[in-house]
Amino acid sequence: MAEALRKREVPEDVAEAVLERFSEVGLIDDEAFAAAWVSSRHTGRGLARRALAQELRHRGVPEDTVKDAVQQLDPDEEVETARRLVARKLPGTRNADPQARTRKLVGMLARKGYSPALAFRIVREALEQEGITDPDSTQDDDILQAEIHDDEI
């Protein structure tokens, strides 16, 4: 909000007074905003911690508030959300070969902020449930496991 006031060329002392008053009456609460944002965007769009953190940072939420908000997202819930996303998209890829299906589904999860290692694991599980195995997928996953850490935000 401070940035918006600066862009509109509101004098610094006036902007500070307005922001202070808004904080006093509870109109500005970064913690509540961040928690609501994480809950809403994870539930509605299926976004992972990484994407949610990036969105909050982009909106000017302080780093410690971002970390607190995304830490409240249960890792097991995040995995289940990734599984639901893949299950919803899987039927639309049935005419493609396994490698193309894997690329499409992993790409979809990556755009939503899921780590490559988790995305490959979830997609591989989903394809295996259909009886499809891709001999190259375990090699690719091993390489990603060595390079990527799931806990990065």
C-alpha positions as CSV (number, residue, x, y, z in Angstrom):
1,M,0.0,0.0,0.0
2,A,2.9,2.3,0.7
3,E,4.2,1.7,-2.8
4,A,0.8,2.6,-4.3
5,L,0.7,5.9,-2.3
6,R,4.2,6.7,-3.5
7,K,3.2,6.1,-7.1
8,R,0.3,8.5,-6.7
9,E,2.8,11.0,-5.3
10,V,1.1,11.3,-1.9
11,P,3.5,13.2,0.4
12,E,5.6,10.9,2.6
13,D,4.3,12.3,5.9
14,V,0.6,12.0,4.8
15,A,1.2,8.4,3.6
16,E,2.8,7.4,6.9
17,A,-0.1,8.9,8.9
18,V,-2.7,7.1,6.7
19,L,-0.8,3.8,6.9
20,E,-0.4,4.1,10.7
21,R,-4.1,4.8,11.1
22,F,-5.1,1.9,8.9
23,S,-2.9,-0.4,11.0
24,E,-4.4,0.9,14.2
25,V,-7.9,0.1,13.1
26,G,-6.9,-3.3,11.7
27,L,-7.3,-2.5,8.0
28,I,-3.7,-3.5,7.3
29,D,-2.7,-6.9,8.6
30,D,-0.1,-8.7,6.5
31,E,-0.3,-11.9,8.6
32,A,-4.0,-12.2,8.0
33,F,-3.7,-11.3,4.4
34,A,-0.9,-13.9,3.8
35,A,-2.8,-16.7,5.6
36,A,-6.0,-16.0,3.7
37,W,-4.0,-15.8,0.4
38,V,-2.3,-19.1,1.0
39,S,-5.5,-20.9,1.9
40,S,-7.5,-19.5,-1.0
41,R,-4.9,-19.9,-3.7
42,H,-3.9,-23.4,-2.6
43,T,-7.5,-24.6,-2.3
44,G,-8.8,-22.8,-5.4
45,R,-5.8,-23.0,-7.8
46,G,-3.8,-25.9,-6.3
47,L,-0.7,-23.8,-5.9
48,A,2.3,-25.2,-4.0
49,R,4.3,-23.4,-1.3
50,R,6.9,-22.1,-3.8
51,A,4.3,-20.4,-6.0
52,L,2.4,-19.0,-3.1
53,A,5.6,-17.6,-1.5
54,Q,6.5,-16.0,-4.8
55,E,3.1,-14.4,-5.2
56,L,3.2,-13.0,-1.6
57,R,6.6,-11.6,-2.2
58,H,5.5,-10.0,-5.4
59,R,2.7,-8.3,-3.4
60,G,5.2,-6.8,-1.0
61,V,4.5,-9.1,2.0
62,P,7.6,-9.2,4.3
63,E,9.7,-12.3,4.1
64,D,9.2,-13.5,7.6
65,T,5.4,-13.3,7.1
66,V,5.7,-15.1,3.8
67,K,7.6,-18.0,5.5
68,D,5.1,-18.2,8.4
69,A,2.1,-18.3,6.0
70,V,3.4,-21.0,3.7
71,Q,4.7,-23.1,6.6
72,Q,1.0,-23.4,7.7
73,L,0.3,-25.4,4.5
74,D,0.5,-29.1,5.5
75,P,3.0,-31.0,3.3
76,D,0.7,-34.0,3.1
77,E,-2.1,-31.8,1.9
78,E,0.2,-30.3,-0.7
79,V,1.0,-33.8,-2.0
80,E,-2.7,-34.7,-2.1
81,T,-3.5,-31.5,-4.0
82,A,-0.8,-32.4,-6.6
83,R,-2.3,-35.9,-7.0
84,R,-5.8,-34.4,-7.5
85,L,-4.4,-32.0,-10.1
86,V,-2.7,-34.8,-12.0
87,A,-5.8,-37.0,-11.8
88,R,-8.0,-34.3,-13.2
89,K,-5.6,-33.7,-16.2
90,L,-4.6,-37.3,-16.8
91,P,-7.6,-38.3,-19.0
92,G,-6.8,-35.4,-21.4
93,T,-3.4,-36.9,-22.1
94,R,-4.5,-40.5,-22.9
95,N,-3.7,-40.2,-26.7
96,A,-0.1,-39.1,-26.1
97,D,2.9,-41.3,-25.6
98,P,4.1,-41.8,-22.0
99,Q,7.0,-39.3,-22.3
100,A,4.7,-36.6,-23.7
101,R,2.2,-37.3,-21.0
102,T,4.9,-37.0,-18.4
103,R,6.2,-33.7,-19.8
104,K,2.7,-32.2,-19.9
105,L,1.7,-33.3,-16.4
106,V,5.1,-32.4,-14.8
107,G,5.0,-29.1,-16.6
108,M,1.5,-28.3,-15.2
109,L,2.7,-29.1,-11.7
110,A,5.9,-27.1,-12.2
111,R,3.9,-24.0,-13.2
112,K,1.9,-24.3,-10.0
113,G,5.1,-24.3,-8.0
114,Y,5.7,-28.0,-7.3
115,S,9.3,-29.2,-7.2
116,P,10.4,-31.3,-10.1
117,A,11.2,-34.3,-7.9
118,L,7.7,-34.3,-6.4
119,A,6.0,-33.7,-9.8
120,F,7.9,-36.6,-11.4
121,R,7.0,-38.9,-8.5
122,I,3.3,-38.0,-8.6
123,V,3.1,-38.3,-12.4
124,R,5.0,-41.6,-12.3
125,E,2.6,-43.0,-9.7
126,A,-0.5,-41.9,-11.7
127,L,0.8,-43.5,-14.9
128,E,1.8,-46.7,-13.1
129,Q,-1.8,-46.9,-11.8
130,E,-2.9,-46.9,-15.4
131,G,-0.4,-49.7,-16.1
132,I,2.0,-47.5,-18.0
133,T,5.7,-47.4,-17.2
134,D,8.4,-45.3,-18.8
135,P,11.8,-46.8,-18.4
136,D,13.5,-43.4,-18.7
137,S,11.4,-41.9,-15.9
138,T,13.4,-43.5,-13.1
139,Q,16.7,-42.3,-14.5
140,D,15.3,-38.7,-14.9
141,D,13.9,-38.8,-11.4
142,D,17.2,-39.9,-9.9
143,I,19.0,-37.0,-11.6
144,L,16.4,-34.5,-10.3
145,Q,16.5,-35.9,-6.8
146,A,20.3,-35.2,-6.8
147,E,19.8,-31.7,-8.0
148,I,16.6,-30.5,-6.4
149,H,15.5,-30.2,-2.8
150,D,11.7,-30.4,-2.1
151,D,11.9,-28.1,0.9
152,E,13.1,-25.0,-1.1
153,I,10.6,-22.2,-1.1
